[in-house]
Amino acid sequence: VTHSIPACIGSMTINSKQLDNESPVSIFAVNKCYVTVQDGTFFDGSGFAALVREGYKVRSDVNITLEFRTTAVHGVLLGVSSAKVDAIGLEIVHGKVLFHVNNGAGRITATYEPRGTKNLCDGKWHKLQANKSKHRISLIIDGNLVQTDNPYIQSTSADTNNPIYVGGYPADVKQNCLTSKSSFRGCLRNLVLTKSQHAEFFDFSRAFDLRGVFPHSCPGVEH
């Protein structure tokens, strides 16, 4: 076995002597254990997860679904870019969810803004669906649909070839469809990207780069 166990370990003794796990000699990718946990991946607000090292090709259509839980009003959810201007991006800015797409002719944005007493940054789970179909884009948050007009109807394909960055991205990486540099703090789960009826579920524990991300559990909702 060459991989770590996704678990909590406590009260370990060796030869009747209890180990001090509060001040280890060295530590790597070990987080504290939570009294209550939920399924999902915890992002501590300092980093990101990088998926598909060889590059993800959005092209003409993609449907992104995920669930998120946060109390922060800013944070990157997901970005896929290219060396050119082509890109897609999902982010939370001032408590709104923005879905940006650039098929090469210019960036267009669908924005979901909570109305009345609704709040997306309330520490509760919210469902997100972002859809790009050629030049059309839409965003559905908790069942509420937002669509936006695209003046660039001839431009239909986002020719991306970079990894999928979730929850943030490295300082030296360009993201053409993200305005925020704030890493996401909170929990994500059930990330699925669907292209032409082929659904691909992404397991964060299989990311090729994880920084400040803990794939197997989220701290329970704090009261």
N, C-alpha and C positions, 0 to 999 in steps of 0.2 A: 504494500500500500504506500503510495507516494503523495497522497493528498491529505490535507488537514480534515479534521472532523468538524462538521457544522453543529456545534453543541456548546453547552456551558459545563464547565468543570470546576468544582469547588471542594474545599476541605480535603486536600490531598496530603497524605502523610507518607513518608519513606522512613522505614525503621523507627516507627512510632514518633517521628519528628514531623510536625506540621510545616509544610512549605509556606513561605511568605510570598503570596502572589501579588501583594500590594507594591512591592519594590523589586521587580525582577532585574536580573543582570542585563538581559536584553529582551526585546519584545518586537514582534512583527505581526501585523494584521490580526491583532487580538483586541477585541472590544470588551466593554463591561457586559455583564449579564443583566438582563432586565427581569423585574419581578413578574411583569406580564408582557407577553410578546404576541405579535401578529405575523402572519405570512407576509413576505415582501422583502424588499431590499432597502436598507437604511443608507441614506446619503447624509454625511455629517456637515455638509456645507463648505467643504474645503477642496473637493476634487471632482472626479468624473469616472464613468465607465466607458471604455472604448471597445466597440464590437465590430466584427467583420474587418479584420486586418487588411484583406486584399481589396477592400473598397466596396461600398454598396451602391448599386446603380438604380436610382429612382426612375428615370426615364419618364414615360408618359403617364403612368398611374401608380399610385400607392395609397393604401388605407392603413392608418396608424391607430391602434387602440391601446390605451393604458389606463391605469388608475393611479391617482396620486393623493398624498395626504401631507399637508404642510401648514405651518403657521407663519411662514415668511412670505412677504408680498412681492419678492423678486426672486427669480431663479430660472436657469436654463433647464428645459425638459429634454430636448433632443435636437440635434443638428446633423445634417449630412450636407457636405459642400463639395466643391470641385476647385481646381486651380483657376478656373474661369469664374464667371459670376453665377453660374447655375448652382442652385442650392435649395434646401428646404430647412425650416427651423420652427421649433415650438418653444415658447418661453412664457413665463409669468412676469409681467411688468406692472407695477402698481396695482397688484391684485387682479389684473385682467389676464386672460390667456390669449396669446397672439400666435397665429399660424401664418408663417411667411413662405412664399414660393417664388423662385425666380427661374423661369424656363429659358433665360438668356436675353430676353427683351427688356426686363425690368421687374422689380420686386412688387408683388401684390400681397396684401395682408387681410386675413379674416380675424376679427377681434371679438372675443366674447367678454362682455362687461356685466358683472352681476348687478341685478336690479334690486332696489329696496333693501330688505334686511339680509338678502342672500350674500354669502361670503365664501369665496373659494379657499381662503387661507385660514380656515377655522379648525384645522387639525382633524377634520373628518375626511373620509374617502370620497373622491369625486371621479366620475368616469369621463374620459376624454376620447373622442374619435375625430381624427383629422383625415380628410380625404382630398386627394388630388387626382382628377381625371382629366387628362390632357390640359386644357387651359382653365378648367373650372376647379375651384377649391371651396371646401366647406369645413366647418368646425361644429361639432356637437358636444356640448358639456352638460352632463346630467340630463340628457334628452332634449336640450334646447339647441336648436339649429341656427347657425349663422352662416350666411353665404355672402360673397362679395363679387362685384363685377370685375372682369379682367379685360382691359382694353387691348391686350396683346393676344388676340385670338389665334393668330397664325403660329405663335410660338407655343409648342405643346409638350416638349420634352425637357426635363431637368437632367442634364447629362452629368451626373455626379459620379465620382470615382474614389471618394475618400471614405474612411471608416464612419460608422455611426457613433457619435459622441452623445452620451446620456448624462444628464445632471451637471454638465459643465464641459470644458475642453481645455487642453493645454495652452499656455500663454503664447507659444510659438505657432499655433495652428490657426489658420484663417477660417472664419465662418461667415459666409456671405449673406446668410439669412437669419442672423441673430444680432440683436442690438445690445443684449445684456452680457456682461462678463461674470455675473454673479452665479456661483455654483448653487445648485439646488440643495436645500436642507429639508429633509423630510423622508417620506417613504414612497416608493414606486412598486407596482406589481402588475403582472399580466401584460407585459409589453409584447404586442403582436404586430408585425408588418405583413400586409397581404397584398400580393400582386397577382392579377389575373386568376383569382380564386385560389391561389397557393398561399396559405397562411404559414408564417414562420414565427414561432415563439422563441423569444430570446431569454436565455438563462444567464443572469448576470455573473454567476460563478464561473462561466465559461468565457468571460471577457478577457481579451489579451492584455488589457491594462486596467487596473482598478486602483484608484487613489481616494481615500476617505470614503470608501463604499464597502458596506458589509452585506453580502448577498443573501444571507439565509434568514434574517429575522429583523423585525422592526420593533422598537420599544412600544409597549402598549399605550393607549391614549392616556395622557396625564389629566387628572381631574383637579 
